[in-house]
Amino acid sequence: MAAAAAAFFLDFGGGMIRIGVIGYGYWGPNLVRNFAELPAARVTMVADRRPERLALAGRRHPTIRTTTEVSELIASPDVDAVVVATPVEFHHDLTMMALRGGKHVLVEKPIASSSEQAERMIEEALRRRLVLMVDHTFVYTGAVQKIRDLTSTGELGDIYYYDSVRINLGLFQHDVNVLWDLAVHDLSIMDFVLQQQPTAVSATGLSHVAGSPENIAYMTMFFDGPLMAHVHVNWLAPVKIRRTLLGGSRRMVVFDDLETSEKVKVYDRGISLDPSPENVYQMLVGYRSGDMWAPKLAIAEALNVEASHFVDCVSRGVEPITGGEAGLRIVRLLEAASASMAAQGRPITLGQPV
Ligand SMILES: NC(=O)c1ccc[n+]([C@@H]2O[C@H](COP(=O)([O-])OP(=O)(O)OC[C@H]3O[C@@H](n4cnc5c(N)ncnc54)[C@H](O)[C@@H]3O)[C@@H](O)[C@H]2O)c1
């Protein structure tokens, strides 16, 4: 949905957007809590297949109606917008059901299991003039917003590399490999801060549990120009690391999400190239080692910022920062990475950017 062309205004009776959440497992409760805290929204219903999860939701939020029937939530006149927080294999079908029922949708990451599914979801939302947003949570963190400021204002200079490690002893997922679970965070951060799309992807990975998807993977992305990106993800690591380096020609950034304060550090370091006095065709590499500083970051919880953005987009009828197209771009990269992994890292060239 093009923001300007598709702006439409809806009357939600008093401006309160009524939210129904499908999936109250690990992540769903965070979404319910954050939407419930917004002055402009009210969580009216929660659906989950598991009655014990609904019982928990009921104890925590006694005014919210619960149901094991997704269709009941979608048909409810008390629901204006649906949040889909189930495993990825259900994202497409539940989102399509909600859109066809006339509801706006915020769907968990990754938006769908395939790019064909994501395209269908985008098309349906467009046709019905409904908001479709994907939960790329990191985009709404103070840290990533600051890094985006630093890249877009040219503070870092030309970006040379994005290099990330996202590992821990993680929950082995059954329906997706570790790239679709963890690398999706890096891909969504890159999509937001780099403003450039990769031209090719190479990935390698392995499964250490028979019949399960890959639990360790290395993904390299190539771009037009001097930028490259690498993401290392692993569910079988003894320690938790969430560290990203962003190297620029002027400055470099270290983003450590496990730091309680000073998550983002900016280093005024790099190299300078000077012609050799003996040989004009040879460049001498000099080192520049300036200050390091930790910029002040917005401290609001990312999901609160994101929930508020979704409600704002629904009430004003505008395209979210992480709309369906952003979700589709990430799924295309994940598909290319999976294809490359199946071919022992053969680079897969990507088509035209979305
Ligand atoms: N944005 C983030 O940082 C973040 C973090 C964790 C998980 N997630 C995403 O959230 C989604 C859910 O992950 P999770 O870890 O909460 O999974 P989970 O398995 O803990 O919870 C999913 C819940 O959905 C319910 N469910 C599944 N299919 C259903 C259906 N058809 N109808 C009704 N209920 C159904 C299950 O009973 C379960 O309670 C995934 O897409 C995951 O990628 C996002």
The ligand as a MOL file (V3000), in Angstrom:
LIG
                    3D

  0  0  0     0  0            999 V3000
M  V30 BEGIN CTAB
M  V30 COUNTS 44 48 0 0 0
M  V30 BEGIN ATOM
M  V30 1 N 9.5690 -10.6960 17.4210 0
M  V30 2 C 10.2880 -11.4600 18.2230 0
M  V30 3 O 11.3030 -11.0690 18.7870 0
M  V30 4 C 9.7990 -12.8580 18.4710 0
M  V30 5 C 10.2470 -13.6030 19.5690 0
M  V30 6 C 9.7610 -14.8940 19.7440 0
M  V30 7 C 8.8560 -15.4270 18.8370 0
M  V30 8 N 8.4580 -14.6780 17.7740 0 CHG=1
M  V30 9 C 7.5140 -15.2170 16.7880 0
M  V30 10 O 6.2650 -15.4140 17.3950 0
M  V30 11 C 5.6010 -16.5140 16.7770 0
M  V30 12 C 5.1760 -17.4800 17.8680 0
M  V30 13 O 6.3240 -17.9520 18.5330 0
M  V30 14 P 6.2410 -18.5300 20.0160 0
M  V30 15 O 7.6420 -18.7590 20.4210 0
M  V30 16 O 5.3520 -17.6880 20.8350 0 CHG=-1
M  V30 17 O 5.5250 -19.9400 19.7380 0
M  V30 18 P 4.7670 -20.8520 20.7930 0
M  V30 19 O 4.7030 -22.1980 20.1810 0
M  V30 20 O 5.3480 -20.6720 22.1580 0
M  V30 21 O 3.3040 -20.2210 20.8480 0
M  V30 22 C 2.4290 -20.2880 19.7770 0
M  V30 23 C 1.0100 -20.4190 20.3370 0
M  V30 24 O 0.1140 -20.3970 19.2360 0
M  V30 25 C -0.8830 -21.4100 19.4590 0
M  V30 26 N -1.3800 -21.8260 18.1310 0
M  V30 27 C -0.6620 -22.4080 17.1530 0
M  V30 28 N -1.4260 -22.5610 16.0470 0
M  V30 29 C -2.6320 -22.0740 16.3560 0
M  V30 30 C -3.8420 -21.9510 15.6230 0
M  V30 31 N -3.9380 -22.3680 14.3570 0
M  V30 32 N -4.9030 -21.3910 16.2510 0
M  V30 33 C -4.7960 -20.9560 17.5240 0
M  V30 34 N -3.6760 -21.0550 18.2640 0
M  V30 35 C -2.6180 -21.5980 17.6850 0
M  V30 36 C -0.1800 -22.5260 20.2030 0
M  V30 37 O -1.0940 -23.3140 20.9470 0
M  V30 38 C 0.7680 -21.7260 21.0930 0
M  V30 39 O 0.2260 -21.4630 22.3550 0
M  V30 40 C 6.5920 -17.1070 15.7770 0
M  V30 41 O 6.2900 -16.6270 14.4990 0
M  V30 42 C 7.9430 -16.5570 16.2200 0
M  V30 43 O 8.8450 -16.3980 15.1480 0
M  V30 44 C 8.8840 -13.4190 17.6000 0
M  V30 END ATOM
M  V30 BEGIN BOND
M  V30 1 1 1 2
M  V30 2 2 2 3
M  V30 3 1 2 4
M  V30 4 1 4 5
M  V30 5 2 4 44
M  V30 6 2 5 6
M  V30 7 1 6 7
M  V30 8 2 7 8
M  V30 9 1 8 9
M  V30 10 1 8 44
M  V30 11 1 9 10
M  V30 12 1 9 42
M  V30 13 1 10 11
M  V30 14 1 11 12
M  V30 15 1 11 40
M  V30 16 1 12 13
M  V30 17 1 13 14
M  V30 18 2 14 15
M  V30 19 1 14 16
M  V30 20 1 14 17
M  V30 21 1 17 18
M  V30 22 2 18 19
M  V30 23 1 18 20
M  V30 24 1 18 21
M  V30 25 1 21 22
M  V30 26 1 22 23
M  V30 27 1 23 24
M  V30 28 1 23 38
M  V30 29 1 24 25
M  V30 30 1 25 26
M  V30 31 1 25 36
M  V30 32 1 26 27
M  V30 33 1 26 35
M  V30 34 2 27 28
M  V30 35 1 28 29
M  V30 36 1 29 30
M  V30 37 2 29 35
M  V30 38 1 30 31
M  V30 39 2 30 32
M  V30 40 1 32 33
M  V30 41 2 33 34
M  V30 42 1 34 35
M  V30 43 1 36 37
M  V30 44 1 36 38
M  V30 45 1 38 39
M  V30 46 1 40 41
M  V30 47 1 40 42
M  V30 48 1 42 43
M  V30 END BOND
M  V30 END CTAB
M  END
